[in-house]
Amino acid sequence: MELDIQCEEMSPSRWAELLTTMKSCKTIRLDDCNLSSSNCEDLSSIINTNPSLTELKLNNNELGDAGVEYLCKGLLTPSCSLQKLWLQNCNLTSASCETLRSVLSAQPSLTELHVGDNRLGTAGVKVLCQGMMNPSCKLQKLQLEYCELTADIVEALNAALQSKPTLKELSLSNNTLGDTAVKQLCQGLVEASCNLELLHLENCGITSDSCVEISAVLRSKSSLMDLSVGDNKIGDSGLALLCQGLMHPNCKIQKLWLWDCDLTSASCKDLSRLISTKETLTEISLIDNNLRDSGMEMLCQALKDPRSKLQELWVRECGLTTACCKAVSSALSTNKHLKVLHMGENKLGDAGVELLCEGLMHPNCNIQSLWLGNCDLTAACCATLATAMATKQCLTELDLSYNRLEDEGIRKICEALRKPSCSVQQLILYDIFWSSEVDDELRALEESKPEVKIIS
C-alpha cells in the first residue's frame, strides 16, 4: 500500500485519519504538507510499529532538528525496515547529523539518504561520514546538494568512500568545492573499492583544471553510468579532457549532463565522436551552451551513424536557428533510437519547424517527446505540426510554450488532438494567449479525451 500526498495542509482531523492508513503503508510520501516536529513524533511511532514501511519522503517540510530527533527514535528500533529516507529542505542543521549518524551506524536496512538543501555544513557532514564508516552501514545513495559544504569535506568523504564499497550514488551539486577539492575527491574515487554508478557535481566551482581527474574516474570506474558536471565553466578545453575518459573502452557512461559549461561549436567535434561511437550513451544534455548551427550540424551527422544509440538530446538555448533544421530533420529520418528532443529557446521559426516535421514524419523516426517552447513560432507552422501529431503515433508529449500561436494556431493543434490517430497525451502551452472561446474548446477537448493533459 502506498500513501502519496503533496502540497496539502494537514488539519488535526486529516492527520488522524492518515495515521490510521500509514500503519499498513509500504511507502509514505508527504512532500510540502506543512509538517512540523510534532508530526514527526507520530511518524516515529509509525516507523516503530509498521515493519513493512520501506520508504519515507518528507521533503519541503519545517521538521527542524527536533523533528529528525523524533524520527530517529523510530529508525533506531529493531523492528524498523526503512530503506529510503528523504529529508530535503526540512530546515535541518548540523545538529541533526549526530542523530542521523547513529542511524547510519545501527540501521543496515537504510540504503538511501537524501538530505540536500539543508544547512548541514562541512562539520555536520563530517559527522555523517563517521556513521558511513561503521561496518553496519550499507548506504548506497547519498544526496548532499545545497548543504553549504566547502573543500574541507573531501578528506572525510574520501575516508567514507574507502570503507563503503556499497555506495553507488553520490550527489554533491551546488556546494562550493572548487578544483582542488574535486581533484582530491576524484583521486579518492579512483582508489576506493566502491562501484559508483552516479556522480553529480553541478555548480561546484569546477574549471578545466579538474577534468583530468574526472576523466581518470571515467576510465577507472566502468560502473559509472551517470555523470553531471553542468553549470561549471569547464569550457572546450575541459570537455576535450573529459572525452579522453569518456571514449576509453572501460567507460560505460549512459547519461551525461554538460549544461551551461561554456562550450562552443569547437566542442562538437569531440561530442560528435562520442555520440557516434559510444554505444552505451543514451542521454546527453548540452543546454545553454553556445553550440550554434555549425555545432548542431556536427551532432546531427553523429546521430546518423548506425552505432549511435542516443535516446535523449537536450539542446535548449544553444544559439540555433532555422539554418540547422535541415540537418536535424535528416538525423530524425535516419536515427531510430532518438525518443526525446529538447530544442526550446532557439530561433527555429516556422520554416525551421516545417523542416523538422519532414524528419519527424519519416517512418524511421521514433520521437516520443518534442520540446519547441520559445522558438519564434506562429500559427503558420501549426498545420504542419497538426499533421505530424495526427500521423506520428509514437509522439506522446509536445511543448509549444511561449510561442505566438494565438487562436488560429491553437485551433489547428486542437483539431489534431481530436483525431483518433493522435497519441499525444501531454500538450504544454505555457504563456500562450488565446480567447475565452478557444479556452472553452480546450476544456471540452480534455473532457472528451481524458487521457490528454493540457498544461497551460
C-alpha positions in Angstrom: 0.0 0.0 0.0 1.2 3.5 -0.9 0.4 6.9 0.5 1.4 9.8 -1.8 0.2 13.2 -0.9 1.7 16.5 -1.9 1.0 20.2 -1.1 -1.8 19.6 1.4 -2.3 21.5 4.6 -2.8 18.9 7.4 -5.7 19.6 9.8 -5.7 17.6 13.0 -8.6 15.5 11.8 -7.0 14.8 8.4 -3.7 13.9 10.1 -5.5 11.5 12.5 -7.2 9.9 9.5 -3.9 9.5 7.7 -2.2 8.0 10.7 -4.6 5.0 10.6 -3.8 4.5 6.9 0.0 4.8 7.5 0.0 1.7 9.8 -0.1 -0.6 6.8 1.8 1.5 4.1 4.9 0.3 2.4 5.6 3.9 1.1 4.7 7.2 2.7 5.3 10.4 0.7 4.2 13.7 2.3 6.1 16.4 0.5 5.1 20.1 1.1 2.5 19.2 3.7 3.4 21.8 6.3 4.5 19.2 8.7 6.4 20.1 11.9 8.3 18.3 14.6 5.0 17.3 16.4 4.0 15.3 13.3 7.4 13.5 13.5 6.6 12.2 16.9 3.6 10.4 15.3 5.7 9.2 12.4 8.3 7.8 14.7 5.6 5.6 16.2 4.5 4.5 12.7 8.1 3.6 11.8 8.4 1.6 15.0 5.1 -0.3 14.5 4.9 -0.8 10.8 7.7 -3.2 9.7 6.5 -3.1 6.1 7.4 0.6 5.7 10.4 0.9 3.4 10.2 4.5 2.0 9.6 7.7 3.9 9.6 11.0 1.9 9.1 14.3 3.8 10.7 16.9 1.6 9.9 20.6 2.0 8.5 20.5 5.5 9.6 22.5 8.5 10.7 19.5 10.6 13.8 21.0 12.1 16.4 19.2 14.2 13.8 18.3 16.8 11.7 16.6 14.2 14.6 14.5 13.0 15.4 13.5 16.5 11.8 12.1 16.9 12.1 10.3 13.6 15.4 8.7 14.5 14.0 7.2 17.7 11.7 5.1 15.4 14.5 4.5 13.0 16.7 3.0 15.7 14.1 0.4 16.8 14.9 -3.2 15.9 11.5 -3.5 14.0 12.4 -0.7 11.6 12.9 -1.8 8.0 13.2 1.6 6.3 15.3 1.7 3.2 14.8 5.2 1.8 14.7 8.4 3.7 14.1 11.8 2.1 14.5 14.9 4.2 15.3 17.6 1.6 14.7 21.2 2.5 13.5 20.4 6.1 15.3 23.2 7.9 17.9 20.9 9.3 21.3 22.0 10.7 24.5 20.2 11.7 22.7 19.3 15.0 20.7 16.7 13.0 23.8 14.9 11.8 24.7 13.4 15.1 21.3 11.8 15.3 21.5 10.6 11.7 25.0 9.3 12.3 23.5 6.9 15.0 21.0 5.6 12.4 23.7 5.1 9.8 25.8 3.2 12.3 23.0 1.0 13.6 20.5 0.5 10.8 21.7 -1.7 8.0 18.4 -1.6 6.1 18.9 2.1 5.3 20.3 2.3 1.7 19.2 5.8 0.6 19.6 9.1 2.5 18.6 12.4 0.8 19.3 15.4 3.0 20.0 18.1 0.3 19.0 21.7 0.7 19.7 21.8 4.4 22.3 23.9 6.2 24.3 20.9 7.4 27.6 22.4 6.7 31.0 20.7 6.5 31.1 20.0 10.2 27.7 18.2 10.1 28.5 16.1 7.0 31.8 15.1 8.6 29.7 13.5 11.4 27.5 11.7 8.8 30.7 10.3 7.2 31.6 8.8 10.6 28.4 6.9 10.5 29.0 5.8 7.0 32.3 4.2 8.1 30.6 1.9 10.5 30.6 -1.7 9.2 26.8 -1.9 9.8 26.1 1.0 7.4 25.0 -0.3 3.9 24.3 3.1 2.3 24.1 3.0 -1.5 22.8 6.5 -2.3 23.8 9.8 -0.6 22.4 13.1 -1.7 24.1 16.3 -0.3 23.1 19.1 -2.7 22.9 22.6 -1.3 24.4 21.6 2.1 26.9 24.5 2.4 29.8 22.2 2.0 33.4 23.5 1.4 36.6 22.0 0.2 37.3 20.8 3.8 34.7 18.0 3.5 36.7 16.0 1.0 39.1 14.2 3.4 36.1 12.8 5.4 34.2 11.9 2.2 37.2 10.0 0.8 37.6 8.1 4.1 34.0 7.1 3.9 34.3 6.1 0.3 37.3 3.9 1.1 35.2 2.0 3.7 32.0 1.8 1.8 32.0 -0.5 -1.3 28.2 -0.5 -1.3 28.0 3.2 -2.3 26.5 3.6 -5.8 25.3 7.2 -6.0 26.9 10.4 -4.7 25.5 13.9 -5.3 27.4 16.9 -4.2 26.0 19.5 -6.6 25.6 23.2 -5.6 28.4 23.2 -3.0 31.5 25.4 -3.0 34.1 22.7 -3.5 36.4 24.2 -6.2 39.0 22.4 -8.3 41.5 21.4 -5.6 38.8 19.6 -3.6 37.2 17.9 -6.7 40.7 16.7 -7.7 41.2 15.1 -4.3 37.7 13.6 -4.4 38.3 12.1 -7.8 41.7 10.6 -6.7 39.8 9.1 -3.7 37.2 7.6 -6.0 39.8 6.1 -8.2 41.4 4.4 -5.2 38.1 3.4 -3.5 36.6 0.0 -3.9 33.1 1.4 -4.4 31.3 0.7 -7.6 30.0 4.2 -8.1 27.1 4.5 -10.7 26.1 8.2 -10.4 28.3 11.2 -9.7 26.7 14.7 -9.7 29.0 17.7 -9.3 26.9 20.5 -10.8 27.8 24.1 -9.8 30.8 23.1 -7.7 33.2 25.7 -9.0 34.9 23.3 -11.4 37.1 24.5 -14.3 39.1 22.7 -16.9 41.7 22.1 -14.2 39.6 19.3 -12.7 38.8 17.5 -15.9 42.0 15.3 -16.0 41.0 13.8 -12.6 37.3 13.4 -13.6 38.5 11.7 -16.8 40.5 9.3 -14.7 37.4 8.4 -12.7 35.6 7.7 -16.0 38.4 5.4 -17.1 38.7 3.5 -13.9 35.1 3.1 -12.9 33.3 1.1 -15.5 30.3 1.1 -13.1 29.9 4.9 -13.6 26.8 5.4 -15.8 25.5 8.9 -14.8 27.8 12.0 -14.7 26.7 15.5 -14.3 29.1 18.4 -14.3 26.6 21.1 -15.5 26.9 24.7 -14.5 30.7 24.6 -14.3 33.0 26.6 -16.5 35.0 23.7 -18.0 35.0 25.2 -21.5 36.1 23.5 -24.7 39.5 22.5 -23.3 37.9 20.8 -20.3 35.4 18.9 -22.5 38.3 17.6 -24.6 39.9 16.2 -21.5 36.7 14.7 -20.3 36.2 13.0 -23.7 39.5 11.2 -23.2 37.9 9.3 -20.3 34.5 9.1 -21.9 36.0 7.5 -25.0 38.0 4.9 -23.0 36.8 1.3 -23.6 36.3 0.9 -19.8 33.9 3.8 -19.7 30.2 2.7 -19.9 28.6 6.1 -19.5 24.8 6.3 -20.2 23.8 9.8 -19.0 26.0 12.9 -19.5 24.9 16.3 -18.4 27.0 19.3 -19.6 24.5 22.1 -19.4 26.0 25.7 -19.1 29.6 24.6 -19.3 30.9 27.4 -21.6 31.0 25.0 -24.6 31.1 26.3 -28.2 30.9 24.7 -31.6 34.6 23.8 -31.1 33.5 21.1 -28.6 31.1 19.5 -31.1 33.8 17.6 -32.9 34.6 15.7 -29.7 30.9 15.4 -28.8 30.1 14.0 -32.2 32.7 11.4 -32.0 31.3 10.4 -28.6 27.7 10.2 -29.8 28.6 8.2 -32.9 30.8 5.6 -31.2 29.8 5.3 -27.6 27.0 2.8 -27.8 26.3 2.9 -24.1 25.5 6.7 -24.2 21.7 7.2 -24.2 21.2 10.7 -22.9 23.2 14.0 -23.2 22.3 17.5 -22.1 24.0 20.4 -23.7 21.5 23.1 -22.6 22.7 26.7 -22.6 25.9 26.2 -24.5 26.8 28.3 -27.5 26.9 25.4 -30.0 25.3 27.4 -32.9 24.1 25.9 -36.1 27.6 24.6 -37.2 27.9 22.7 -33.9 24.4 21.2 -34.2 25.1 20.1 -37.7 28.1 18.1 -36.5 26.0 16.5 -33.8 23.3 15.6 -36.4 25.9 13.9 -38.5 26.9 11.8 -35.5 23.2 10.9 -34.9 23.1 9.4 -38.4 25.9 7.0 -37.5 24.5 3.4 -37.2 26.5 3.0 -34.0 24.8 5.9 -32.2 22.2 4.7 -29.6 21.4 8.1 -28.2 17.8 8.3 -27.0 17.6 11.8 -25.5 19.2 15.0 -26.7 18.8 18.3 -24.9 20.0 21.4 -26.9 17.7 24.1 -25.4 19.1 27.7 -25.6 22.1 26.7 -27.8 22.0 29.6 -30.3 20.3 27.5 -33.0 18.3 28.9 -35.9 16.4 27.7 -39.0 19.7 27.0 -40.7 20.4 23.8 -38.7 16.9 22.4 -39.1 17.5 20.6 -42.4 20.4 18.7 -40.7 18.1 17.9 -37.6 15.4 16.6 -40.0 17.8 14.4 -41.8 19.0 13.0 -38.5 15.4 12.3 -37.4 14.7 10.4 -40.6 17.8 8.2 -40.1 18.1 7.6 -36.3 15.6 5.0 -34.9 16.8 5.3 -31.3 16.2 9.0 -30.5 13.0 9.4 -28.4 13.4 12.8 -26.7 14.5 16.0 -28.3 14.5 19.4 -26.5 15.1 22.3 -28.8 13.3 25.1 -26.9 14.6 28.7 -26.7 16.2 28.6 -30.1 15.2 30.8 -33.0 14.0 28.0 -35.2 11.0 29.9 -36.6 8.1 28.5 -38.6 10.3 27.5 -41.6 12.6 25.5 -39.2 9.7 23.6 -37.7 8.3 22.8 -41.2 11.7 21.2 -41.9 11.8 19.3 -38.6 8.3 17.9 -39.3 9.6 16.3 -42.5 12.0 14.2 -40.5 9.5 13.7 -37.7 7.0 12.1 -40.1 9.6 9.7 -41.6 8.9 6.0 -40.8 12.4 5.7 -39.1 11.7 8.4 -36.6 10.5 7.3 -33.2 10.4 10.6 -31.3 8.1 10.4 -28.2 8.7 13.9 -26.7 9.4 17.1 -28.6 10.0 20.4 -26.9 9.8 23.6 -29.0 9.0 26.2 -26.4 10.0 29.8 -27.2 11.2 29.0 -30.7 9.7 32.1 -32.5 6.7 30.0 -33.8 3.4 31.3 -35.1 0.2 29.9 -36.4 1.8 29.5 -39.8 3.6 26.2 -38.8 0.7 24.7 -36.8 -1.0 23.0 -39.8 2.2 21.0 -40.4 2.6 20.3 -36.7 -1.0 19.1 -36.6 -0.3 16.7 -39.4 2.7 15.3 -37.6 0.6 14.9 -34.4 -2.2 13.1 -36.2 0.1 10.7 -38.1 3.0 10.1 -35.7 1.6 7.7 -33.2 4.8 7.4 -31.2 4.6 11.2 -30.3 3.1 11.5 -26.8 4.4 14.8 -25.5 4.7 18.2 -27.2 5.8 21.5 -25.7 4.8 24.7 -27.7 5.0 27.2 -24.8 6.0 30.8 -25.2 5.2 31.0 -28.9 2.7 33.4 -30.6 0.3 30.7 -31.9 -2.9 32.6 -30.9 -6.4 31.3 -31.6 -5.7 30.2 -35.2 -2.7 28.0 -34.2 -4.2 26.5 -31.1 -7.4 25.5 -33.1 -5.2 23.6 -35.6 -3.5 21.8 -32.8 -6.8 21.0 -31.1 -8.1 19.6 -34.4 -5.2 17.2 -34.5 -5.8 16.2 -30.8 -9.4 15.3 -31.6 -8.4 12.7 -34.2 -8.3 9.1 -33.0 -4.9 8.6 -34.7 -3.3 11.3 -32.4 -1.4 9.8 -29.5 -0.3 13.0 -27.8 -1.1 12.6 -24.1 0.6 15.8 -22.8 0.4 19.2 -24.5 2.3 22.0 -22.8 1.1 25.5 -23.7 2.5 27.9 -21.1 2.2 31.7 -21.7 0.2 31.5 -24.9 -2.7 33.9 -25.2 -6.0 32.7 -26.6 -9.6 33.8 -26.4 -12.2 32.6 -24.0 -13.9 30.7 -26.9 -10.7 28.7 -27.5 -10.3 28.1 -23.8 -13.7 26.5 -23.8 -12.7 24.3 -26.7 -9.6 23.2 -24.9 -11.6 22.3 -21.7 -14.2 20.4 -23.8 -11.4 18.5 -25.6 -9.9 17.4 -22.2 -13.4 16.2 -21.1 -13.9 14.3 -24.4 -10.4 12.8 -24.2 -9.5 12.3 -20.5 -6.2 10.7 -21.5 -5.0 14.1 -22.8 -3.5 16.6 -20.3 -3.2 20.2 -21.5 -0.8 22.2 -19.3 -1.1 26.0 -19.5 
